[in-house]
C-alpha cells in the first residue's frame, strides 16, 4: 500500500484541490472516467454544462428567423450541420480534457489512477487492478450519474442519457425525451431548435415543477408551442425496429398504452450520487436517504454523525443542488481546510442561483412563493411579476412571454427569492443574487444605483420597484 499526503477521488472540481501547497508532497488522483472514455475533468467539462451550452448557442441561432419575423425581418435557416457542430464542440472539449490529464501526469508528485476505486476505509481505497492507496487526508469528489429506469430495452444503442447523446453521428429526425426536469428541457430546446421533431414525455402534469408555480406554468405553456409535450406518461419499454429506429411504449396515468417510433430516446429523469460506486457506506461513512454522502458545514465527511478529521466530500456526491458553481465553491473551501486544518472555513448555502438554458431560458434563486409563505407567513409576503414586454427593451424585442417574479418580506424588504423566464434571464437575475448574498433590501437595491435606460435590465429594476415593502427612512430617492 502506497501512502500519500492527499488522495482525491474525482477529477472534476476535485482536480482544483491540487494547489501549489502540494508541491513536493505526494498526491493521488483517481477517476474511473479516464479509463472508461479517456475523459479527464469531470461531468461539467466533458458531458455536462459546457458542451450542452455549446449546443444551446447554435440552436438559439437556428431559431432566429421566427424571432426576426416579429420585427419585420425576413430570414431563413437553411439547416443545421450536426456533425460540424458536434466536431467543433468536442474538438475543443476533448483537447482541454486531454491537456488537463497530460498536465497532471507530468507532475512528479501526482499519481494518476485512471480506474474505478472503492474505499477500504475513510482514508484509503483500492483500484480495480489492485492498487492500494492510504492517505493522510482524502477527498471524495466522485460526482453523480444518470438514473435509468428498469424497463426492457433500456440498454439498446438508440437509448441515450445526457452523457452519450451529444456524440451522435447524425442529428436524429425524431427524438423522444423522457423527463420534465432541467436536463430534459435543455435537450428539448436544443434538438427542436436544430430541426428535429421532439416529443417530451413527463410522468406528472407540467414541466419544471420544482420551480415556482407561476414560472413552471409559463414555461410549460411555451414548451408546448415549440415541441410536442406529453404529460402523465411513463416509459414502459423499448423495442428495436428493422429499420434501425426504436418504438417506445408509454403508459398513461389511466393505464392506456401508447407507442412512438423514433430515431433515438433520451432518458433524463434525474441523477444519483456515486456514493455506492465508491463504497462509502461500506467504509463506515454516513450516507443520506437520497444517496448523498453526509457532510458538516466544513464539508467534512460524517461517520456515526461525527465529522472525520481530514476526510472531505464535495460536489454532486454530497451536494443537494448538483451545480458546478456550488461544487467550485465547496472545492475552494475544502482546499483551504486541507491546507489549514487549524482554521476551518464553512461553506455558504444561501442565495444559490441556477439556470436552465432551454427555450425559453429560466433562472431562479432563493424561495418559491409557496416556500416563502411557509417560511414567514402569507401576510408578510409581497410579490411582483414584471413582464419583459412592459419595458422599453421588451418593446424593442416585441417580447410576449418573458417574465420576472420577485418575492420579498414586506416588513423589511428582505429579498426571499426571484424567478425569471425569458431572454438572458440568467443574467437579469444576478443583481438579486448579489442583493440576497449581501443582505440588501429590495427598495435600496432598486433606488440606490443607476439602471441603464433602456437596457433589458430594467426588467429587474421594475420588478424590485413593484414590491410592496416598507421603505427605509433614509432610503435613496
C-alpha positions as CSV (number, residue, x, y, z in Angstrom):
1,X,0.0,0.0,0.0
2,X,1.2,3.5,-1.0
3,X,0.9,6.3,1.5
4,X,0.0,9.8,0.2
5,X,-0.3,13.1,1.8
6,X,-3.6,13.7,-0.1
7,X,-5.8,11.4,-2.1
8,X,-8.7,12.6,-4.3
9,X,-11.4,10.6,-5.9
10,X,-12.8,12.5,-9.0
11,X,-11.1,14.8,-11.5
12,X,-13.8,17.4,-11.8
13,X,-13.8,20.1,-9.1
14,X,-11.6,17.8,-7.1
15,X,-8.8,18.4,-9.5
16,X,-8.7,22.1,-8.4
17,X,-7.6,21.0,-4.9
18,X,-4.1,20.3,-6.2
19,X,-2.7,23.8,-5.5
20,X,1.0,24.8,-5.2
21,X,0.7,24.0,-1.5
22,X,1.0,20.3,-2.5
23,X,4.2,20.8,-4.5
24,X,6.8,18.4,-3.1
25,X,4.0,16.3,-1.3
26,X,2.6,13.1,-2.6
27,X,-0.9,13.2,-4.1
28,X,-3.1,10.5,-5.7
29,X,-5.9,11.4,-8.1
30,X,-8.3,8.7,-9.2
31,X,-11.1,8.9,-11.7
32,X,-12.9,6.0,-13.4
33,X,-14.0,8.3,-16.3
34,X,-10.4,8.4,-17.6
35,X,-10.4,4.6,-18.0
36,X,-13.9,4.4,-19.5
37,X,-13.8,7.3,-22.0
38,X,-10.5,9.0,-21.7
39,X,-12.3,12.0,-20.2
40,X,-10.5,14.0,-17.5
41,X,-12.1,16.9,-15.8
42,X,-15.4,15.7,-14.6
43,X,-19.0,15.9,-15.8
44,X,-19.3,19.6,-16.4
45,X,-16.4,19.8,-18.9
46,X,-17.0,16.5,-20.7
47,X,-20.7,15.7,-20.7
48,X,-22.5,18.4,-18.8
49,X,-22.7,22.2,-18.5
50,X,-20.1,23.2,-21.1
51,X,-20.8,21.1,-24.1
52,X,-24.6,21.4,-23.7
53,X,-24.3,25.2,-23.7
54,X,-22.1,24.9,-26.8
55,X,-25.1,23.2,-28.4
56,X,-27.6,25.7,-27.0
57,X,-26.0,28.6,-28.8
58,X,-26.3,27.2,-32.4
59,X,-29.8,26.0,-31.5
60,X,-30.7,29.6,-30.5
61,X,-29.2,30.9,-33.7
62,X,-31.3,28.5,-35.7
63,X,-34.4,30.0,-34.2
64,X,-33.5,33.5,-35.3
65,X,-36.0,33.6,-38.2
66,X,-39.0,33.1,-36.1
67,X,-38.0,36.0,-33.7
68,X,-36.9,38.2,-36.6
69,X,-40.3,37.8,-38.2
70,X,-42.0,39.6,-35.3
71,X,-39.8,42.6,-36.1
72,X,-40.5,42.7,-39.8
73,X,-37.2,41.0,-40.9
74,X,-37.3,38.0,-43.2
75,X,-34.7,35.4,-42.6
76,X,-34.2,31.7,-43.3
77,X,-32.4,28.9,-41.6
78,X,-31.1,26.6,-44.3
79,X,-30.3,23.9,-41.9
80,X,-28.0,22.7,-39.1
81,X,-24.9,20.7,-39.7
82,X,-25.0,18.4,-36.7
83,X,-21.6,16.7,-37.4
84,X,-19.9,20.1,-37.8
85,X,-21.5,21.4,-34.6
86,X,-20.6,18.3,-32.7
87,X,-17.0,18.2,-34.0
88,X,-16.4,21.8,-33.2
89,X,-17.6,21.3,-29.7
90,X,-15.8,18.1,-28.9
91,X,-12.7,19.1,-30.8
92,X,-12.3,21.8,-28.2
93,X,-13.7,19.9,-25.2
94,X,-11.6,16.7,-25.8
95,X,-8.4,18.8,-26.3
96,X,-8.9,20.6,-23.0
97,X,-9.7,17.3,-21.2
98,X,-6.6,15.7,-22.7
99,X,-4.4,18.6,-21.8
100,X,-5.6,18.5,-18.2
101,X,-4.7,14.9,-17.9
102,X,-1.3,15.4,-19.5
103,X,-0.6,18.2,-17.1
104,X,-1.4,16.1,-14.1
105,X,0.6,13.2,-15.4
106,X,3.7,15.2,-15.9
107,X,3.7,16.4,-12.3
108,X,6.2,14.3,-10.5
109,X,4.3,14.3,-7.2
110,X,0.8,13.3,-8.6
111,X,-0.1,9.6,-9.1
112,X,-3.0,9.5,-11.6
113,X,-5.1,6.4,-11.2
114,X,-7.4,6.0,-14.3
115,X,-9.7,3.4,-12.8
116,X,-12.7,3.0,-10.6
117,X,-11.7,2.8,-6.9
118,X,-13.5,1.5,-3.9
119,X,-12.9,2.8,-0.4
120,X,-11.4,0.3,2.1
121,X,-11.7,2.9,4.9
122,X,-12.5,6.6,5.1
123,X,-8.8,7.3,4.3
124,X,-7.9,4.5,1.9
125,X,-9.1,2.9,-1.4
126,X,-8.3,0.1,-3.8
127,X,-8.4,0.3,-7.6
128,X,-9.9,-2.4,-9.8
129,X,-6.4,-3.5,-10.8
130,X,-5.4,-3.8,-7.1
131,X,-3.5,-0.5,-6.5
132,X,-4.0,0.4,-2.8
133,X,-3.7,4.0,-1.6
134,X,-3.6,5.2,2.0
135,X,-3.7,9.0,2.6
136,X,-3.3,11.4,5.5
137,X,-6.2,13.4,4.0
138,X,-8.8,12.2,1.5
139,X,-11.4,14.0,-0.6
140,X,-14.4,12.2,-2.3
141,X,-15.5,14.2,-5.3
142,X,-16.7,11.3,-7.5
143,X,-19.8,13.1,-8.8
144,X,-23.1,11.6,-10.0
145,X,-24.5,9.6,-12.9
146,X,-27.8,9.5,-14.8
147,X,-30.7,7.4,-13.4
148,X,-32.1,4.8,-15.8
149,X,-35.5,3.1,-15.4
150,X,-35.6,-0.6,-15.0
151,X,-37.6,-1.4,-18.2
152,X,-37.0,-3.7,-21.2
153,X,-34.8,-2.2,-24.0
154,X,-33.2,0.5,-21.9
155,X,-29.8,-0.9,-22.9
156,X,-30.4,-0.6,-26.7
157,X,-27.9,1.6,-28.5
158,X,-30.6,4.0,-29.6
159,X,-31.4,4.8,-25.9
160,X,-29.2,7.5,-24.5
161,X,-28.5,9.6,-21.5
162,X,-27.2,13.2,-21.5
163,X,-23.7,11.7,-21.3
164,X,-23.9,10.0,-24.7
165,X,-26.5,11.7,-26.8
166,X,-24.3,14.7,-27.8
167,X,-21.9,12.4,-29.7
168,X,-24.5,11.1,-32.1
169,X,-23.2,10.6,-35.7
170,X,-26.1,12.5,-37.2
171,X,-28.9,14.7,-35.9
172,X,-31.9,12.4,-35.4
173,X,-35.0,13.2,-37.3
174,X,-37.3,12.3,-34.4
175,X,-36.3,12.3,-30.7
176,X,-38.3,11.1,-27.6
177,X,-37.2,12.7,-24.4
178,X,-38.3,11.1,-21.1
179,X,-38.3,13.6,-18.2
180,X,-39.5,17.0,-17.3
181,X,-36.6,18.5,-15.4
182,X,-33.8,20.8,-16.4
183,X,-31.7,18.3,-18.4
184,X,-34.7,17.0,-20.4
185,X,-35.9,20.6,-21.1
186,X,-32.5,21.8,-22.2
187,X,-32.1,19.0,-24.7
188,X,-35.7,19.5,-25.9
189,X,-34.8,23.1,-26.6
190,X,-31.5,22.1,-28.4
191,X,-33.0,19.4,-30.6
192,X,-36.1,21.3,-31.6
193,X,-34.0,24.4,-32.4
194,X,-31.8,22.4,-34.7
195,X,-34.7,21.0,-36.6
196,X,-35.5,17.6,-35.0
197,X,-39.1,16.6,-34.2
198,X,-39.1,16.4,-30.4
199,X,-41.6,14.5,-28.2
200,X,-41.1,15.1,-24.5
201,X,-42.9,12.8,-22.1
202,X,-43.2,13.6,-18.4
203,X,-44.9,11.4,-15.7
204,X,-46.5,14.4,-14.0
205,X,-48.6,17.4,-15.2
206,X,-46.4,20.3,-16.3
207,X,-42.6,20.7,-16.8
208,X,-40.0,22.0,-14.4
209,X,-42.5,21.5,-11.5
210,X,-39.7,22.1,-8.9
211,X,-39.7,25.8,-9.8
212,X,-42.1,28.5,-8.6
213,X,-45.5,27.5,-9.9
214,X,-46.0,30.7,-11.9
215,X,-42.7,30.1,-13.8
216,X,-43.3,26.4,-14.2
217,X,-46.8,27.1,-15.7
218,X,-45.5,29.8,-18.0
219,X,-42.6,27.6,-19.2
220,X,-44.8,24.6,-19.8
221,X,-47.1,26.8,-22.0
222,X,-44.2,28.0,-24.1
223,X,-42.7,24.5,-24.4
224,X,-46.0,23.2,-25.7
225,X,-45.8,25.8,-28.5
226,X,-42.3,24.6,-29.6
227,X,-42.4,20.8,-29.4
228,X,-44.8,18.0,-28.6
229,X,-45.3,17.6,-24.8
230,X,-47.0,14.6,-23.3
231,X,-48.0,14.6,-19.6
232,X,-48.7,11.7,-17.2
233,X,-46.8,9.2,-19.3
234,X,-44.2,6.7,-18.0
235,X,-41.8,4.7,-20.2
236,X,-42.7,1.0,-20.0
237,X,-40.3,-0.4,-22.6
238,X,-38.4,0.0,-25.9
239,X,-38.0,-2.4,-28.8
240,X,-35.8,-2.1,-31.9
241,X,-37.3,-1.9,-35.3
242,X,-36.0,-3.5,-38.5
243,X,-35.1,0.0,-40.0
244,X,-32.8,0.8,-37.0
245,X,-35.4,3.0,-35.3
246,X,-37.0,2.1,-32.0
247,X,-40.5,2.1,-30.7
248,X,-41.1,3.3,-27.2
249,X,-44.1,2.1,-25.2
250,X,-45.6,4.7,-22.9
251,X,-48.2,4.1,-20.3
252,X,-50.6,6.8,-19.3
253,X,-51.8,7.6,-15.8
254,X,-55.1,5.9,-16.6
255,X,-53.4,2.7,-17.8
256,X,-53.6,3.2,-21.6
257,X,-50.6,2.2,-23.7
258,X,-49.2,4.4,-26.5
259,X,-46.4,3.7,-28.9
260,X,-44.0,6.1,-30.5
261,X,-41.5,5.2,-33.3
262,X,-38.4,7.5,-33.0
263,X,-34.7,7.5,-34.0
264,X,-33.4,7.9,-30.5
265,X,-34.6,8.2,-27.0
266,X,-33.0,10.4,-24.3
267,X,-33.7,9.4,-20.8
268,X,-33.3,12.4,-18.4
269,X,-35.2,11.5,-15.2
270,X,-32.5,12.6,-12.8
271,X,-29.1,11.8,-11.5
272,X,-27.9,9.9,-8.5
273,X,-24.7,10.4,-6.4
274,X,-21.9,7.9,-6.9
275,X,-21.5,7.1,-3.3
276,X,-22.5,3.5,-3.9
277,X,-19.8,3.1,-6.6
278,X,-17.1,4.2,-4.2
279,X,-18.4,2.0,-1.4
280,X,-18.9,4.9,1.0
281,X,-21.4,3.2,3.3
282,X,-19.4,0.0,3.5
283,X,-16.4,2.1,4.5
284,X,-18.3,3.5,7.5
285,X,-19.3,6.8,6.0
286,X,-22.8,8.2,6.6
287,X,-25.0,8.2,3.5
288,X,-28.3,10.1,3.3
289,X,-31.5,8.6,2.0
290,X,-31.0,10.1,-1.4
291,X,-27.5,8.6,-1.7
292,X,-25.5,11.7,-0.9
293,X,-22.5,11.4,1.5
294,X,-23.3,13.3,4.7
295,X,-21.0,16.3,5.4
296,X,-20.8,19.0,8.0
297,X,-20.6,22.8,7.3
298,X,-16.9,22.4,6.6
299,X,-17.6,19.6,4.0
300,X,-16.1,17.1,6.4
301,X,-17.5,13.6,5.9
302,X,-19.6,12.2,8.8
303,X,-19.4,8.8,10.3
304,X,-21.9,7.9,13.0
305,X,-22.9,11.6,13.0
306,X,-19.4,12.8,13.8
307,X,-17.0,14.6,11.5
308,X,-14.0,12.7,10.3
309,X,-10.9,14.9,10.6
310,X,-9.1,15.3,7.2
311,X,-11.8,13.5,5.2
312,X,-14.0,15.6,2.9
313,X,-16.6,15.3,0.2
314,X,-17.7,17.9,-2.4
315,X,-19.8,18.3,-5.5
316,X,-22.6,16.1,-6.7
317,X,-21.7,13.2,-4.4
318,X,-22.6,15.3,-1.3
319,X,-24.3,18.5,-2.6
320,X,-28.1,18.6,-3.0
321,X,-28.1,21.3,-5.7
322,X,-25.8,19.3,-8.0
323,X,-24.5,22.6,-9.6
324,X,-21.0,23.2,-10.9
325,X,-20.7,26.7,-9.3
326,X,-21.6,25.1,-5.9
327,X,-19.0,22.4,-6.4
328,X,-16.4,25.0,-7.2
329,X,-17.2,27.0,-4.1
330,X,-17.1,23.8,-2.0
331,X,-13.7,23.0,-3.6
332,X,-12.3,26.4,-2.6
333,X,-13.5,25.8,1.0
334,X,-12.1,22.3,1.1
335,X,-8.8,23.4,-0.4
336,X,-8.5,25.9,2.4
337,X,-9.4,23.4,5.0
338,X,-7.0,20.8,3.8
339,X,-4.2,23.3,4.0
340,X,-5.3,25.0,7.2
341,X,-6.8,22.3,9.4
342,X,-6.5,24.6,12.5
343,X,-8.7,27.2,10.8
344,X,-11.6,25.5,9.1
345,X,-13.9,27.6,6.9
346,X,-17.6,26.9,6.4
347,X,-19.5,26.7,3.1
348,X,-22.2,29.2,2.1
349,X,-25.6,27.7,1.5
350,X,-27.7,30.8,1.0
351,X,-28.7,32.5,-2.3
352,X,-27.7,29.7,-4.6
353,X,-28.9,30.5,-8.1
354,X,-29.4,28.2,-11.0
355,X,-30.4,28.4,-14.7
356,X,-32.0,26.2,-17.3
357,X,-30.8,27.0,-20.8
358,X,-33.8,25.8,-22.6
359,X,-36.1,27.7,-24.9
360,X,-37.1,29.9,-23.2
361,X,-34.2,30.3,-20.7
362,X,-35.1,30.1,-17.0
363,X,-33.3,31.3,-13.9
364,X,-34.0,31.2,-10.2
365,X,-32.6,31.9,-6.7
366,X,-34.0,31.5,-3.2
367,X,-37.5,30.5,-2.2
368,X,-40.6,29.9,-4.4
369,X,-43.7,31.8,-3.3
370,X,-45.1,28.7,-1.7
371,X,-41.9,28.2,0.3
372,X,-41.8,31.8,1.3
373,X,-45.3,31.7,2.6
374,X,-44.4,28.6,4.6
375,X,-41.3,30.3,6.0
376,X,-42.6,33.8,7.0
377,X,-46.4,33.6,6.6
378,X,-48.6,34.8,3.7
379,X,-49.4,38.1,5.4
380,X,-45.7,39.0,5.3
381,X,-45.1,38.2,1.7
382,X,-45.1,40.6,-1.3
383,X,-44.5,39.6,-4.9
384,X,-44.2,41.4,-8.2
385,X,-44.2,39.8,-11.6
386,X,-42.7,42.0,-14.3
387,X,-43.3,41.3,-17.9
388,X,-40.3,41.9,-20.3
389,X,-42.8,43.4,-22.8
390,X,-43.7,46.2,-20.4
391,X,-40.2,47.7,-20.5
392,X,-38.6,49.7,-23.3
393,X,-36.2,47.0,-24.5
394,X,-39.0,44.5,-24.2
395,X,-40.9,46.7,-26.7
396,X,-37.9,46.6,-29.0
397,X,-37.9,42.9,-28.8
398,X,-41.7,42.6,-29.2
399,X,-41.4,40.1,-26.4
400,X,-44.6,38.4,-25.4
401,X,-43.6,35.7,-22.9
402,X,-40.6,36.9,-20.7
403,X,-41.4,37.4,-17.1
404,X,-39.5,38.0,-13.8
405,X,-41.1,37.4,-10.4
406,X,-39.5,38.6,-7.2
407,X,-40.6,37.7,-3.6
408,X,-39.8,39.7,-0.5
409,X,-40.7,40.1,3.1
410,X,-42.9,43.3,3.1
411,X,-41.8,44.2,6.7
412,X,-38.2,44.9,5.9
413,X,-37.8,44.5,2.2
414,X,-35.6,41.4,2.6
415,X,-35.5,39.5,-0.7
416,X,-36.5,35.9,-0.4
417,X,-36.5,34.7,-4.0
418,X,-36.5,35.6,-7.6
419,X,-37.6,33.6,-10.7
420,X,-37.3,34.6,-14.3
421,X,-38.1,33.1,-17.7
422,X,-37.0,34.7,-21.0
423,X,-34.1,36.1,-22.9
424,X,-30.9,36.4,-20.8
425,X,-32.8,35.5,-17.6
426,X,-29.7,34.0,-16.1
427,X,-28.0,37.5,-16.3
428,X,-31.1,39.5,-15.3
429,X,-31.3,37.6,-12.0
430,X,-27.8,38.3,-10.9
431,X,-28.4,41.7,-9.2
432,X,-30.9,39.9,-7.0
433,X,-28.4,37.1,-6.2
434,X,-26.0,39.9,-5.2
435,X,-28.6,41.7,-3.0
436,X,-29.6,38.4,-1.3
437,X,-25.9,37.5,-0.7
438,X,-25.0,40.8,0.9
439,X,-28.3,41.5,2.8
440,X,-29.5,44.4,0.8
441,X,-33.2,45.3,0.9
442,X,-35.3,45.4,-2.2
443,X,-36.0,49.2,-2.2
444,X,-32.4,50.2,-1.6
445,X,-31.2,47.9,-4.4
446,X,-33.8,49.4,-6.8
447,X,-33.2,53.1,-5.9
448,X,-29.6,53.0,-4.6
449,X,-28.0,52.7,-8.0
450,X,-28.4,53.8,-11.6
451,X,-30.0,51.3,-14.0
452,X,-29.1,51.9,-17.7
453,X,-32.1,53.0,-19.8
454,X,-33.4,51.4,-21.9
455,X,-31.4,48.2,-21.2
456,X,-33.3,45.0,-20.6
457,X,-32.0,45.1,-17.0
458,X,-34.9,47.5,-16.4
459,X,-37.0,44.3,-16.1
460,X,-35.1,43.6,-12.8
461,X,-35.4,47.2,-11.7
462,X,-39.1,47.4,-12.3
463,X,-39.7,44.1,-10.6
464,X,-38.0,45.3,-7.5
465,X,-39.8,48.7,-7.5
466,X,-43.1,46.8,-7.8
467,X,-42.7,45.2,-4.4
468,X,-44.9,46.5,-1.6
469,X,-42.2,46.9,1.1
470,X,-41.5,49.2,4.0
471,X,-39.3,52.0,2.7
472,X,-36.3,52.7,5.0
473,X,-36.4,56.3,6.4
474,X,-33.1,57.2,4.9
475,X,-33.8,55.4,1.6
476,X,-32.3,56.9,-1.6
477,X,-34.6,58.7,-4.0
